[in-house]
Amino acid sequence: MPDEGPRPPHRSQARDEPRDGAAHRDADLSGVALVTGAGSGIGRALAEGLAARGMAVAGLARSGDRLRTAMDEIAAVTGSRTLAVTADVTDRAAVDAAVAEVAEQLGRVDLLVNSAGAIDGAEEPLWEADPDQWWDVVSSHVRGGFLLSRAVVPWMVLRNRGRIVNLASGMSVRARPQYSAYSVAKTGLMRLTEALEGALEGTDVHAFDVAPGVVDTPMTRSMAMWQGFEEWTPVERVVGMVAAIAAGELDAWGGRLLHVAHETPADLAARGPEGDARRLRLRPWGDGDPLG
Ligand SMILES: NC(=O)c1ccc[n+]([C@@H]2O[C@H](COP(=O)([O-])OP(=O)(O)OC[C@H]3O[C@@H](n4cnc5c(N)ncnc54)[C@H](OP(=O)(O)O)[C@@H]3O)[C@@H](O)[C@H]2O)c1
């Protein structure tokens, strides 16, 4: 592996100087965050919230112009360094190149947030879904999470520090028949988190699933089931949960699902997990069930 030390950002792409009117920065975090899906919705809010807390933030998405605008705006508002890297998370070569660019411009990644992903094109039973779109949805979450982890985690292990956050959903633990691809994708991603955490045992690198509740974003606005819904989860709560993870406050919950709408980082830190709490498990039929 090449030299891992942080290097100065490339002036044409990395923004590292506070602009006029830069907001006060609540600098309780440091290091480098890589947030996928950072051009809109939760990913964009996370990129801004982490930058506001003092992290250098790289955003990754396919739509380059929108992403660059977002990263420029975040740099201007927070005064933190930002970088836009354009890639499709399902494209292995593009992901590897993007991660290498982040390392070169900002330094090695301390926090990876897998927020990129798509949703079923329509509410319909799976046999009516377009097979290519269906598989693209699964791939965006599962192959995307895998490829990003594969590119980033070895460096975290080498430095013995780092955290990975995968965006989860109620559909990680219970399928909705009209969103079969997304249900498969989010459950698969949760297994990926568990497998990652297990392989990282004995290190100071941890992986988490974070379910954000129902946040008002382009994704939820596109979903028929949320039409007319008004009880949106404030995205700041997602930012607060991920910031607590980045600060190492929730390491005891590694490999498990945390739900932004139902608990706060303080609740979780005080409680600690017991047994298989918040892991994907098959409920046994009774004491004698060999699969229990
Ligand atoms: N909003 C909610 O209430 C909610 C609830 C549960 C879970 N989640 C999860 O939270 C995450 C963020 O969702 P959101 O609501 O913020 O959705 P969003 O606004 O649609 O953002 C998703 C982003 O992912 C990017 N993306 C999609 N496919 C990609 C690919 N193949 N490669 C690279 N980037 C890709 C898109 O940007 P480009 O098109 O530019 O690539 C888009 O900006 C998702 O994983 C979602 O499943 C959201």
The ligand as a Tripos MOL2 file, in Angstrom:
@<TRIPOS>MOLECULE
LIG
   48    52     1     0     0
SMALL
NO_CHARGES

@<TRIPOS>ATOM
      1 N1        -35.1070    9.0530    3.9360 N.am      1 LIG1
      2 C1        -35.4630    8.1120    4.8050 C.2       1 LIG1
      3 O1        -36.4390    8.2770    5.5800 O.2       1 LIG1
      4 C2        -34.7110    6.8210    4.8990 C.ar      1 LIG1
      5 C3        -35.2110    5.8240    5.7420 C.ar      1 LIG1
      6 C4        -34.4870    4.6330    5.8670 C.ar      1 LIG1
      7 C5        -33.2840    4.4840    5.2060 C.ar      1 LIG1
      8 N2        -32.8250    5.4780    4.3680 N.ar      1 LIG1
      9 C6        -31.5480    5.2750    3.6920 C.3       1 LIG1
     10 O2        -30.7490    6.4160    3.8580 O.3       1 LIG1
     11 C7        -29.8910    6.5770    2.7090 C.3       1 LIG1
     12 C8        -30.0740    7.9580    2.1270 C.3       1 LIG1
     13 O3        -31.3970    8.0670    1.6680 O.3       1 LIG1
     14 P1        -32.0640    9.4580    1.2720 P.3       1 LIG1
     15 O4        -33.4440    9.4020    1.7390 O.co2     1 LIG1
     16 O5        -31.1630   10.5680    1.6540 O.co2     1 LIG1
     17 O6        -32.1100    9.2730   -0.3280 O.3       1 LIG1
     18 P2        -31.6900   10.2140   -1.5340 P.3       1 LIG1
     19 O7        -31.9390   11.6420   -1.2330 O.co2     1 LIG1
     20 O8        -32.3280    9.5930   -2.7150 O.co2     1 LIG1
     21 O9        -30.1090   10.0400   -1.5900 O.3       1 LIG1
     22 C9        -29.5140    8.8730   -2.0540 C.3       1 LIG1
     23 C10       -28.2840    9.2870   -2.8180 C.3       1 LIG1
     24 O10       -27.6090    8.1150   -3.2440 O.3       1 LIG1
     25 C11       -26.9870    8.3940   -4.4670 C.3       1 LIG1
     26 N3        -26.8900    7.1360   -5.1930 N.ar      1 LIG1
     27 C12       -27.8970    6.2860   -5.5340 C.ar      1 LIG1
     28 N4        -27.4250    5.2510   -6.2210 N.ar      1 LIG1
     29 C13       -26.0830    5.4390   -6.3270 C.ar      1 LIG1
     30 C14       -25.0310    4.7180   -6.9380 C.ar      1 LIG1
     31 N5        -25.2640    3.5660   -7.6030 N.pl3     1 LIG1
     32 N6        -23.7730    5.2060   -6.8300 N.ar      1 LIG1
     33 C15       -23.5230    6.3480   -6.1920 C.ar      1 LIG1
     34 N7        -24.4790    7.0790   -5.5800 N.ar      1 LIG1
     35 C16       -25.7390    6.6280   -5.6670 C.ar      1 LIG1
     36 C17       -27.8500    9.4180   -5.1960 C.3       1 LIG1
     37 O11       -27.0590   10.3820   -5.8790 O.3       1 LIG1
     38 P3        -26.6850   10.2560   -7.4280 P.3       1 LIG1
     39 O12       -27.9880    9.9540   -8.1340 O.co2     1 LIG1
     40 O13       -26.0870   11.5510   -7.7560 O.co2     1 LIG1
     41 O14       -25.7090    9.1300   -7.5020 O.co2     1 LIG1
     42 C18       -28.5670   10.1270   -4.0470 C.3       1 LIG1
     43 O15       -28.0450   11.3970   -3.8160 O.3       1 LIG1
     44 C19       -30.2750    5.4450    1.7530 C.3       1 LIG1
     45 O16       -29.3970    4.3500    1.9570 O.3       1 LIG1
     46 C20       -31.6730    5.0750    2.2000 C.3       1 LIG1
     47 O17       -31.9870    3.7520    1.8500 O.3       1 LIG1
     48 C21       -33.5220    6.6360    4.2010 C.ar      1 LIG1
@<TRIPOS>BOND
     1     1     2 1
     2     2     3 2
     3     2     4 1
     4     4     5 ar
     5     4    48 ar
     6     5     6 ar
     7     6     7 ar
     8     7     8 ar
     9     8     9 1
    10     8    48 ar
    11     9    10 1
    12     9    46 1
    13    10    11 1
    14    11    12 1
    15    11    44 1
    16    12    13 1
    17    13    14 1
    18    14    15 2
    19    14    16 1
    20    14    17 1
    21    17    18 1
    22    18    19 2
    23    18    20 1
    24    18    21 1
    25    21    22 1
    26    22    23 1
    27    23    24 1
    28    23    42 1
    29    24    25 1
    30    25    26 1
    31    25    36 1
    32    26    27 ar
    33    26    35 ar
    34    27    28 ar
    35    28    29 ar
    36    29    30 ar
    37    29    35 ar
    38    30    31 1
    39    30    32 ar
    40    32    33 ar
    41    33    34 ar
    42    34    35 ar
    43    36    37 1
    44    36    42 1
    45    37    38 1
    46    38    39 2
    47    38    40 1
    48    38    41 1
    49    42    43 1
    50    44    45 1
    51    44    46 1
    52    46    47 1
@<TRIPOS>SUBSTRUCTURE
     1 LIG1         1 GROUP 0 **** ****
